[in-house]
Amino acid sequence: MLPQSSTAGNFEPKFYTGGGTRFYLPLLHDIMALEKPALVVTLGLADAQAHLSLCQTVARF
């Protein structure tokens, strides 16, 4: 389980443009925090919000 401070409800992205990806940022945060993958590849993400959110999560853990 994740600590309460690191769940999707408490995630605040540092880079936020308000695009359609914004709804998936908390989900991506939780997936990264739970799985802690060694390699992450982001392809086809137009505004880079998801990529930067993944980087932010990796920096926290």
C-alpha positions as CSV (number, residue, x, y, z in Angstrom):
1,M,0.0,0.0,0.0
2,L,1.0,3.6,-0.6
3,P,1.5,6.0,2.3
4,Q,-1.5,8.3,2.5
5,S,0.6,11.3,1.5
6,S,1.5,9.8,-1.9
7,T,-2.0,8.7,-3.2
8,A,-3.6,10.2,-6.3
9,G,-5.8,12.5,-4.3
10,N,-2.8,14.4,-2.9
11,F,-0.8,14.6,-6.2
12,E,-0.2,18.1,-7.5
13,P,1.7,18.3,-10.7
14,K,4.4,20.9,-11.0
15,F,3.8,21.2,-14.8
16,Y,0.2,21.7,-15.7
17,T,-1.3,23.1,-18.9
18,G,-4.9,22.0,-18.4
19,G,-5.0,19.7,-21.5
20,G,-6.9,16.4,-21.7
21,T,-4.1,14.4,-20.1
22,R,-4.9,16.1,-16.8
23,F,-7.4,13.4,-15.9
24,Y,-4.7,10.7,-16.1
25,L,-2.0,12.4,-14.1
26,P,-3.1,11.0,-10.7
27,L,-3.4,7.5,-12.1
28,L,0.1,7.7,-13.7
29,H,1.4,8.9,-10.3
30,D,-0.1,6.0,-8.5
31,I,1.1,3.4,-11.0
32,M,4.7,4.8,-10.8
33,A,4.6,4.9,-7.0
34,L,3.3,1.3,-6.7
35,E,5.3,-0.4,-9.4
36,K,8.6,1.6,-9.3
37,P,9.7,0.5,-12.8
38,A,13.4,0.6,-13.8
39,L,12.6,2.0,-17.2
40,V,9.8,4.3,-18.4
41,V,9.1,5.1,-22.1
42,T,6.5,7.7,-23.0
43,L,5.5,7.8,-26.7
44,G,2.9,10.0,-28.4
45,L,2.1,12.3,-25.5
46,A,1.5,15.7,-27.1
47,D,1.9,18.1,-24.3
48,A,4.5,16.3,-22.1
49,Q,2.3,16.6,-18.9
50,A,2.3,12.9,-18.4
51,H,6.1,12.5,-19.0
52,L,6.9,15.4,-16.5
53,S,4.4,13.9,-14.0
54,L,6.2,10.6,-14.2
55,C,9.5,12.4,-13.7
56,Q,8.1,14.2,-10.7
57,T,6.9,10.9,-9.1
58,V,10.3,9.3,-9.7
59,A,12.1,12.2,-8.0
60,R,9.8,11.9,-5.0
61,F,10.5,8.2,-4.4
